Amino acid sequence: MSNPQAEDGHVDIANEVMDALCRIRIPGEARQILDFIIRKTWGWKKKEDAIPLSQFEKGTGLKKTHVLKAVYKLQEMNLIITQKGNGIVRYGINKDYDSWKPLPKKVTEKVRVSTLKPFCYICGFEDAVERHHIIPRNEGGSNKISNIVSLCPNCHTLSHRGKYDRDMLFLKKVTVESITQKGNVIEENSKKPLPKTVPSKDTTKDTTKDKSIGTGAPVPCPHQEIIALYHEILPELNRVVEWTEGRQSFLRTRWKEKKERQSLDWWRGYFRLVSESDFLTGKAKGFKADLEWLVRPSNFIKVIEGRYKNNGVGPPNQPPAAESDADRRLRETREDYERRKNRALENTGGG
């Protein structure tokens, strides 16, 4: 039976700091990382310490991606101080508890679920629809809905024959599903943060909630979730250690530029597109991209346009090659889906 004694070693924490920790809500994994940093710093009478990720993994039992997400969460809440130099990150506790940023409370809100009749995501045919795995099961593709797209028998056959590649199918899925969210039935089952603004008085409606909720207000950019996707899908690229305000501005702008980009599925597809480029992943020319490079405006557009695909396209600033058959099909499909979008919005009452 364990029988720890204070004289065998203990951590000195000021009562004020301990009281402040009792008052602030910290997610479970973030709290584990915070406790580990306290143990490695104040537990050894130090203000800060260089802690490699391997120590976090061993000390908390969390995987590396979970450790990084927890560290980013603590940085957002201003609970810890990080300093990077010579490839080493030093961690310390921010004792100024008045500057800590608590998480917003949660409130049950209404979300939309599709009630549209299934249709082919390529041609719009509705009478017969089949399920197609974007990444085949025999190549490790999952059976989850994120890897499945609806196709008619004809388009399904053409996809297996290679007419429609994975990038186009994934882009189709994200684009179509972002469009068909409008005008769908509403169900209560999701959680959103309470609004920061005070709702205005309205004698005819419920005044306990902000009127912007559920009305198509802009979705805040989930920086940490996108960074976690980047680390998951592109482990060979440089990892993000500090996400500065300048870098946040680049990503936030790319997120807000188009409605279809305000989805983690869209960014998962973007990073998969990057992972298939030998040039961007450092397998050719000695260049290797990172997340900041990938979200800078000029680079971002070139990646989207397929300038770095493994089809003879060279490094940045090289003139683009003539439009390939695949690019032409993708362009024609996008135009087709603009028409499909208008029909879907008209049928569902969307504006």
C-alpha positions in Angstrom: 0.0 0.0 0.0 1.3 3.4 -0.9 2.3 5.6 2.0 3.9 8.9 0.8 5.5 11.2 3.3 6.1 15.0 2.9 9.7 14.6 4.1 10.3 12.3 1.1 9.7 15.3 -1.2 6.8 17.7 -1.8 5.8 20.6 -4.0 5.4 24.1 -2.4 2.5 26.0 -3.9 1.4 29.4 -2.6 -2.1 29.3 -1.1 -3.2 32.1 -3.4 -2.2 30.1 -6.5 -3.8 27.0 -5.1 -7.1 28.9 -4.4 -7.0 30.3 -7.9 -6.5 26.8 -9.4 -9.6 25.6 -7.4 -11.7 28.4 -9.0 -10.8 27.9 -12.7 -12.1 25.1 -14.9 -9.3 23.3 -16.8 -9.9 20.4 -19.2 -8.7 17.0 -17.9 -5.7 16.5 -20.2 -4.7 20.1 -19.9 -4.8 19.8 -16.1 -2.6 16.7 -16.3 0.0 18.7 -18.3 -0.3 21.6 -15.9 0.3 19.4 -12.9 3.3 17.8 -14.6 4.9 21.2 -15.3 4.3 22.2 -11.7 6.0 19.0 -10.6 9.0 19.6 -12.9 9.5 23.2 -11.9 8.2 24.1 -8.4 8.7 20.5 -7.4 12.5 21.1 -8.0 12.5 24.7 -6.7 12.8 26.0 -10.2 10.8 28.8 -12.0 11.1 27.0 -15.4 12.4 23.9 -16.9 13.2 22.4 -20.4 10.8 19.5 -20.7 10.9 17.4 -23.9 7.7 15.9 -25.3 8.9 12.4 -24.4 8.9 13.3 -20.7 5.4 14.7 -21.0 4.3 11.4 -22.6 6.1 9.3 -20.0 4.9 11.4 -17.0 1.3 11.7 -18.0 0.6 8.6 -20.2 -0.8 10.9 -22.9 0.1 10.6 -26.6 2.2 13.2 -28.3 -0.7 14.8 -30.2 -2.8 15.0 -26.9 0.2 16.6 -25.1 0.5 19.3 -27.8 -3.2 20.0 -27.7 -3.1 20.3 -23.9 -0.1 22.6 -24.0 -1.8 24.9 -26.6 -4.9 25.0 -24.4 -2.9 26.0 -21.4 -1.2 28.7 -23.5 -4.6 30.0 -24.6 -5.7 30.2 -21.0 -2.5 32.0 -20.1 -1.7 29.4 -17.4 1.8 28.7 -18.5 4.8 30.6 -20.0 6.8 29.0 -22.8 10.2 30.1 -24.1 11.8 28.7 -27.2 15.5 28.9 -28.0 18.0 26.6 -29.9 15.2 24.1 -30.6 14.5 23.8 -26.8 11.2 24.8 -25.2 11.2 25.9 -21.5 8.0 25.8 -19.5 7.0 27.7 -16.4 3.8 28.6 -14.5 2.2 32.0 -14.8 1.7 33.1 -11.2 -0.3 36.1 -12.2 -3.6 34.4 -11.8 -5.5 37.6 -12.5 -4.3 37.2 -16.2 -5.6 33.7 -16.5 -8.4 33.2 -19.1 -11.1 30.8 -18.0 -12.9 28.6 -20.5 -16.4 29.7 -21.4 -19.3 27.8 -19.9 -21.2 25.4 -22.1 -24.8 25.6 -23.2 -26.9 23.1 -25.1 -27.7 24.5 -28.5 -29.5 23.4 -31.6 -27.6 22.0 -34.6 -28.7 21.1 -38.1 -28.9 17.5 -39.5 -29.6 16.7 -43.1 -33.1 15.5 -44.1 -32.4 15.9 -47.9 -33.0 12.9 -50.1 -29.7 11.2 -50.9 -28.2 12.1 -54.3 -25.0 11.6 -56.3 -22.4 14.1 -55.2 -21.0 14.3 -58.8 -24.0 14.4 -61.2 -26.9 14.9 -58.8 -28.8 11.7 -59.7 -31.3 10.7 -57.0 -33.1 7.5 -58.0 -30.2 5.2 -57.1 -27.3 6.1 -54.8 -24.4 3.9 -53.6 -21.8 4.4 -50.9 -18.2 4.8 -52.2 -15.1 4.8 -49.9 -12.8 7.7 -50.9 -9.8 5.8 -49.6 -10.5 2.1 -50.4 -10.8 -0.3 -47.4 -8.0 -2.5 -48.8 -5.7 0.5 -48.7 -6.5 1.3 -45.0 -9.5 3.5 -45.5 -12.0 3.6 -42.7 -15.7 2.8 -42.8 -16.6 6.1 -41.1 -18.9 8.7 -42.7 -15.9 11.0 -43.2 -14.5 8.6 -45.7 -17.7 7.9 -47.6 -19.3 9.8 -50.4 -22.7 9.1 -52.1 -22.5 8.3 -55.9 -24.9 7.0 -58.5 -24.0 3.6 -60.0 -22.5 5.2 -63.1 -20.3 7.7 -61.3 -19.4 4.9 -58.8 -18.1 2.8 -61.6 -16.2 5.7 -63.2 -14.5 6.5 -59.8 -13.2 2.9 -59.6 -11.9 3.3 -63.1 -9.9 6.4 -62.0 -12.0 9.1 -63.7 -12.5 10.9 -60.4 -9.5 11.0 -58.1 -9.6 11.1 -54.3 -8.8 14.8 -54.0 -11.8 15.6 -56.2 -14.1 13.3 -54.3 -13.1 14.6 -51.0 -13.5 18.2 -52.2 -16.9 17.3 -53.5 -17.9 15.8 -50.1 -16.8 18.9 -48.2 -18.4 21.3 -50.6 -21.7 19.6 -51.0 -22.2 18.8 -47.3 -21.4 22.4 -46.4 -24.1 23.6 -48.9 -26.8 21.1 -47.9 -26.5 22.1 -44.2 -28.8 25.1 -45.0 -32.5 24.5 -44.5 -32.1 21.2 -42.6 -34.1 20.1 -39.6 -32.8 21.2 -36.2 -32.0 19.0 -33.3 -30.8 19.7 -29.7 -27.7 17.8 -29.1 -24.5 19.9 -29.4 -22.7 22.3 -27.1 -21.5 25.8 -27.9 -19.8 28.5 -25.7 -22.1 31.1 -24.2 -21.9 34.4 -26.2 -19.6 37.1 -24.8 -22.1 39.9 -25.7 -25.2 40.6 -23.6 -28.3 39.8 -25.6 -30.6 42.7 -26.4 -34.1 42.8 -25.0 -36.8 41.1 -27.1 -40.3 40.8 -25.7 -41.4 38.2 -28.4 -38.5 35.7 -28.2 -36.4 34.0 -25.6 -34.0 36.6 -24.3 -31.6 34.3 -22.4 -29.5 33.5 -25.5 -27.6 35.6 -27.9 -29.5 36.1 -31.2 -26.4 35.4 -33.2 -26.5 31.7 -32.2 -28.0 29.5 -34.9 -28.3 32.3 -37.4 -25.3 31.7 -39.5 -22.9 33.9 -37.5 -19.2 33.4 -38.4 -17.6 30.3 -36.8 -14.4 31.1 -34.8 -11.2 29.6 -36.3 -10.3 26.5 -34.2 -6.5 27.0 -34.3 -5.6 24.2 -32.0 -7.8 21.6 -33.8 -6.3 22.6 -37.2 -2.8 22.4 -35.8 -3.5 18.9 -34.4 -4.8 17.8 -37.8 -1.5 19.2 -39.4 0.6 17.2 -36.9 -1.5 14.1 -37.4 -1.6 14.0 -41.2 1.9 15.6 -41.9 4.2 14.2 -39.2 7.1 14.6 -41.5 6.9 18.4 -41.6 8.2 20.8 -39.0 6.1 20.8 -35.9 4.4 23.9 -34.5 5.9 24.8 -31.2 4.7 28.4 -30.8 1.6 29.7 -32.6 2.3 33.5 -32.6 -0.3 36.2 -33.3 1.1 36.7 -36.8 0.7 33.0 -37.6 -2.8 33.1 -36.1 -3.7 36.0 -38.4 -2.7 34.0 -41.5 -4.8 30.9 -40.5 -7.7 33.0 -39.3 -7.9 34.8 -42.6 -7.8 31.6 -44.7 -10.6 30.2 -42.5 -12.9 33.2 -42.9 -12.3 33.8 -46.6 -14.8 31.1 -47.7 -17.6 29.3 -45.9 -16.5 25.9 -47.1 -13.2 26.3 -45.3 -14.9 26.7 -42.0 -14.9 22.9 -41.5 -12.2 20.6 -40.0 -13.0 18.1 -42.8 -12.0 20.7 -45.4 -8.6 21.2 -43.6 -8.2 17.5 -43.3 -8.5 17.3 -47.1 -6.1 20.2 -47.6 -3.4 18.5 -45.5 -4.0 15.2 -47.4 -3.4 17.1 -50.6 -0.1 18.5 -49.2 0.9 15.0 -48.0 0.8 13.7 -51.6 3.3 16.3 -52.8 7.0 15.2 -52.8 8.1 18.8 -53.1 6.1 20.1 -50.1 7.0 17.1 -47.9 10.7 17.4 -48.5 11.1 14.4 -50.6 12.5 16.5 -53.5 14.5 19.7 -54.0 15.5 19.8 -50.4 12.6 22.1 -49.5 10.1 21.3 -46.7 6.9 23.3 -45.9 5.5 24.1 -42.5 2.1 25.2 -41.3 2.9 28.9 -41.5 4.2 28.5 -45.1 1.0 26.5 -46.0 -1.4 29.2 -44.8 0.4 32.2 -46.3 -1.9 33.7 -49.1 0.3 33.1 -52.2 1.4 29.6 -51.1 -2.1 28.6 -50.0 -3.6 29.4 -53.4 -0.8 27.5 -55.3 -1.4 24.4 -53.2 -5.2 24.6 -53.8 -4.6 25.0 -57.5 -2.4 21.9 -57.6 0.8 23.6 -58.5 2.8 21.2 -56.3 1.3 17.9 -57.4 3.6 15.1 -58.5 2.9 15.8 -62.2 6.0 17.6 -63.3 5.1 20.9 -61.6 8.2 22.6 -60.1 9.0 24.7 -57.1 7.4 28.1 -56.3 7.4 30.9 -58.9 7.6 28.5 -61.8 4.9 29.2 -64.4 2.0 26.8 -64.1 1.6 23.9 -66.6 -1.3 23.7 -69.0 -4.5 22.6 -67.5 -4.5 18.8 -67.2 -7.5 16.5 -67.8 -7.9 16.0 -64.0 -7.9 19.8 -63.4 -10.3 20.4 -66.2 -12.7 17.8 -64.8 -12.4 19.3 -61.3 -13.1 22.8 -62.7 -16.1 21.5 -64.7 -17.3 19.6 -61.6 -17.1 22.8 -59.5 -19.1 24.7 -62.1 -21.7 21.8 -62.1 -21.9 22.0 -58.3 -22.5 25.7 -58.4 -25.6 24.9 -60.4 -26.4 22.0 -58.0 -26.0 24.3 -55.0 -28.5 26.8 -56.4 -31.0 24.1 -57.0 -30.5 22.6 -53.5 -30.9 26.0 -51.8 -34.1 26.7 -53.8 -35.5 23.3 -52.9 -34.7 23.7 -49.2 -35.7 27.3 -48.9 -32.1 28.6 -48.4 -31.1 32.1 -49.5 
